[in-house]
Amino acid sequence: MRIYVIGSFVVACSVKVARLPRAGESLDADAFVAEPGGKGFNLALAAHRLGAAIDGVFGIGDDPFASVAVSAFEGAGLATDMLLKRSGSTGAGIGFVDQAGENCLAVSLGANRYLEAKDVEPARIANCNLVMATFESPDAPIAAAFAAARARGIRTLLNPSPNRPIDSRILADTSILIVNRVEAVDLGIDIADETTVDRLMRAGPDIVVVTLGEDGALAFSRSEPPARQAAVPVTAVDTIGAGDAFSAGFAVSLLQGRLVAEALARAAACGAITAARFGAFDAFPTTAELERFCTDTEA
């Protein structure tokens, strides 16, 4: 399994608070963590921990935070030649996490905004089985990478978060689309009406997954029956990285040849494991942890 990621890198700071703050309010924090993050980096790291080799492209700045990215890639066993330095700041963000694991966050994408179509190398994509992207990256490199992949018969996965309209060219070249409840509504999906999903799939995707938080997740496929997965019961500590863990788990499971329903179940398990831990960098499960969790859950 080899995955090419149109990536984003963010130095992510999180604080654990009793409740989310109101406007103008200062709160005492129970815990603080500063770690490598960003949705693209999280996807890459989570998939790598599940056994996938990672290639791709990530933008970083020329500020002191750039060294954090280099150290993070080296520490995670990811090649640093994926990092492209741009003038300006490296991405950074701050999140508040309450006692129930709910969060609010703000991200300054910095150098992630400056990735271009020319930064994508089709020859490297040709050696991969899947291309993944989130909307922490600009449209141009995503469109270039997805077009290069589909021209070679390679599947693509898009998680369009943070939410913005999806360029029709990107949607046409998307094989797997993973959205949350809000993003689904913006795309015209009514989960109670499969015809709305069919209309979206006619625009490109072969598989559409809708995550529903405590209500689990749904998956629609051109070639398999719809699948529904209940939320996996865990005590949520921090949900910031759970969605990225879910997407990576779903992608890796499909690359392993699993059916959509099983991939959905394993993706939900990855999200649950991650949500039960504070922070994201050390929260994503390894293959062994995922197998053990799935075995314990089935028992």
C-alpha positions in Angstrom: 0.0 0.0 0.0 1.4 3.4 -1.0 -0.6 6.6 -0.6 0.2 10.0 -2.0 -1.0 12.9 0.2 -1.7 16.4 -0.9 -0.8 17.5 2.6 -1.1 20.3 5.1 1.2 20.7 8.1 0.2 22.7 11.3 1.8 23.1 14.7 -1.3 22.2 16.7 -1.8 23.4 20.3 -4.7 22.0 22.3 -5.9 22.9 25.8 -8.2 20.8 27.9 -10.9 22.9 29.6 -14.0 22.1 31.7 -16.2 23.8 29.1 -15.7 25.7 25.8 -15.1 29.4 26.4 -17.6 32.2 25.8 -16.6 35.4 23.9 -14.1 37.4 25.9 -13.6 34.7 28.6 -10.4 33.3 30.0 -10.4 29.8 31.4 -8.1 27.7 33.5 -6.8 24.7 31.4 -6.4 21.2 32.9 -3.9 20.1 30.2 -1.9 21.5 27.3 -0.3 19.8 24.3 1.7 21.3 21.4 2.3 18.8 18.6 2.7 18.3 14.9 -0.7 18.3 13.2 -2.8 19.5 10.3 -5.4 17.4 8.5 -3.0 16.3 5.7 -0.2 15.4 8.2 -2.7 13.5 10.3 -4.0 11.5 7.3 -0.4 10.6 6.4 0.6 9.7 9.9 -2.6 7.7 10.7 -2.3 5.7 7.4 1.4 5.1 8.0 0.7 3.7 11.4 -1.8 1.3 9.8 0.9 0.0 7.4 0.8 2.3 4.4 3.9 3.8 2.8 3.5 7.5 2.4 4.5 9.9 -0.4 3.2 13.4 -1.1 3.8 17.1 -0.8 3.5 19.4 2.2 4.1 23.2 2.5 6.1 24.7 5.4 7.4 28.2 6.0 10.8 29.6 6.7 10.1 30.3 10.4 11.2 28.4 13.5 8.1 26.1 13.3 9.5 24.6 10.1 12.0 22.7 12.1 9.1 21.1 14.0 7.9 19.7 10.7 11.2 18.2 9.9 11.6 16.6 13.3 8.0 15.3 13.1 8.5 13.7 9.8 11.8 12.1 10.8 10.3 10.9 14.1 7.3 9.4 12.4 9.4 7.6 9.8 8.2 9.8 6.9 10.5 11.1 4.2 11.4 14.8 4.6 11.7 15.3 0.8 7.9 15.7 0.9 8.4 19.1 2.7 8.5 22.2 0.4 9.7 25.4 2.0 7.9 28.6 1.2 8.5 32.2 2.4 6.4 33.0 5.4 4.9 31.2 8.4 4.3 27.5 8.9 0.7 26.6 9.6 -0.4 26.8 13.3 -3.6 26.3 15.2 -5.2 26.3 18.6 -8.0 24.1 19.9 -10.1 24.0 23.0 -11.3 20.6 24.1 -14.0 20.2 26.8 -14.7 17.4 29.3 -16.9 15.6 26.8 -14.2 15.7 24.1 -16.0 18.3 22.0 -13.8 21.0 20.5 -13.6 24.3 18.8 -10.5 25.4 17.0 -8.9 28.0 14.7 -6.1 27.3 12.2 -3.8 29.7 10.4 -2.8 27.7 7.3 0.3 29.8 6.5 2.5 28.1 3.9 -0.1 25.4 3.2 -1.9 28.0 1.1 1.0 28.3 -1.3 1.2 24.8 -2.7 0.7 24.9 -6.5 -0.2 22.5 -9.2 3.5 22.4 -10.4 4.5 21.0 -6.9 2.7 17.8 -7.7 4.9 15.1 -9.4 2.8 12.7 -11.6 5.7 10.2 -11.7 5.5 9.8 -7.9 1.7 9.5 -8.1 2.2 6.7 -10.6 3.9 4.6 -7.9 1.0 4.9 -5.5 -2.3 3.1 -5.0 -4.3 6.1 -3.7 -4.2 9.9 -3.6 -5.7 11.6 -0.6 -6.4 15.3 0.1 -8.3 17.6 2.5 -9.4 21.2 2.1 -6.5 22.5 4.2 -4.8 22.5 0.8 -5.6 24.7 -2.2 -7.7 23.5 -5.1 -4.9 23.7 -7.7 -2.6 21.0 -6.4 -5.6 18.8 -5.5 -7.0 19.1 -9.0 -3.6 18.3 -10.5 -2.9 15.3 -8.3 -6.5 13.9 -8.8 -6.4 14.3 -12.5 -3.0 12.6 -12.7 -4.2 9.8 -10.5 -7.5 9.1 -12.4 -5.6 9.2 -15.7 -3.6 6.3 -14.4 -6.5 4.4 -12.9 -5.5 5.3 -9.4 -8.2 6.0 -6.8 -8.6 9.3 -5.0 -10.0 10.2 -1.6 -11.2 13.7 -0.7 -12.2 14.9 2.7 -13.5 18.5 1.9 -12.8 19.9 5.4 -12.6 22.8 6.3 -15.8 23.2 4.3 -15.8 25.1 1.0 -17.5 24.5 -2.3 -16.0 21.6 -4.3 -14.7 22.5 -7.7 -16.6 20.3 -10.3 -13.3 19.2 -11.8 -12.1 17.9 -8.5 -15.4 16.2 -7.7 -15.3 14.5 -11.1 -11.9 13.0 -10.3 -12.8 12.0 -6.8 -13.3 8.2 -6.2 -14.1 8.3 -2.5 -15.7 11.3 -0.8 -15.9 11.5 3.0 -18.0 14.3 4.5 -19.6 15.0 7.9 -23.3 15.8 8.4 -22.9 19.6 7.8 -20.8 19.1 4.6 -23.3 16.5 3.4 -26.2 19.0 3.7 -24.2 21.7 1.8 -23.7 19.1 -1.0 -27.4 18.5 -1.2 -27.3 15.0 0.5 -30.3 13.9 2.5 -29.3 10.7 4.2 -32.9 9.6 4.2 -33.2 9.9 0.4 -30.7 7.8 -1.5 -31.6 9.6 -4.8 -29.7 12.7 -3.4 -26.6 10.5 -3.0 -27.1 9.1 -6.5 -27.1 12.6 -8.0 -23.8 13.4 -6.2 -22.2 10.1 -7.3 -23.2 10.9 -10.9 -20.9 13.9 -10.6 -17.9 11.7 -9.8 -17.5 9.7 -6.6 -17.8 5.9 -6.6 -18.2 5.8 -2.8 -19.7 8.5 -0.5 -19.3 8.3 3.2 -21.2 10.5 5.7 -20.0 10.6 9.2 -22.7 11.4 11.8 -20.9 11.8 15.1 -22.7 9.9 17.9 -25.1 8.5 15.2 -22.3 6.6 13.5 -21.7 6.7 9.8 -23.2 5.7 6.4 -21.5 4.6 3.2 -23.0 4.5 -0.3 -21.2 2.7 -3.1 -21.8 2.1 -6.8 -20.9 -1.6 -6.5 -22.1 -2.6 -3.0 -25.2 -2.2 -0.8 -25.4 0.9 1.5 -23.7 0.3 4.8 -24.5 1.8 8.2 -22.1 1.7 11.1 -23.2 2.6 14.7 -20.9 4.8 16.7 -18.3 2.8 18.6 -18.9 3.4 22.4 -15.9 5.0 24.0 -15.4 7.7 26.6 -14.4 10.6 24.4 -11.4 12.6 25.6 -10.5 14.6 22.5 -12.2 14.4 19.1 -9.9 16.7 17.1 -8.0 13.9 15.3 -10.9 11.4 15.2 -12.1 12.4 11.7 -8.7 12.1 10.2 -8.2 8.7 11.8 -11.6 7.6 10.4 -10.6 8.7 6.9 -7.2 7.0 7.0 -8.7 3.8 8.4 -11.3 3.7 5.7 -8.7 4.3 3.0 -6.2 1.6 4.2 -9.0 -0.9 4.7 -10.1 -0.5 1.1 -6.5 -0.8 -0.1 -6.4 -4.1 1.8 -9.3 -5.3 -0.3 -12.0 -5.2 2.3 -15.6 -4.5 1.4 -17.1 -1.1 2.1 -19.1 -2.3 5.2 -16.0 -3.7 6.8 -13.9 -0.7 5.9 -16.6 1.5 7.5 -16.4 -0.6 10.7 -12.6 -0.4 10.9 -12.7 3.3 10.2 -15.1 3.9 13.0 -12.8 1.9 15.3 -9.8 4.1 14.3 -11.9 7.2 15.1 -13.0 5.8 18.5 -9.5 4.8 19.5 -8.2 8.3 18.7 -11.1 10.1 20.4 -10.3 8.2 23.6 -6.9 9.9 23.8 -5.8 13.5 24.4 -4.0 15.0 21.4 -3.6 13.5 18.0 0.1 12.7 17.2 0.3 9.9 19.7 -3.4 9.0 19.5 -3.6 7.3 16.1 -3.7 3.5 16.4 -1.2 1.1 15.0 -2.3 -2.0 13.1 -1.9 -4.1 16.2 -3.9 -1.7 18.4 -6.7 -1.6 15.8 -6.8 -5.4 15.5 -6.9 -5.8 19.3 -9.7 -3.1 19.6 -11.8 -4.8 16.9 -11.4 -8.2 18.6 -12.3 -6.8 22.0 -15.3 -5.0 20.5 -16.6 -8.1 18.7 -16.2 -10.1 21.9 
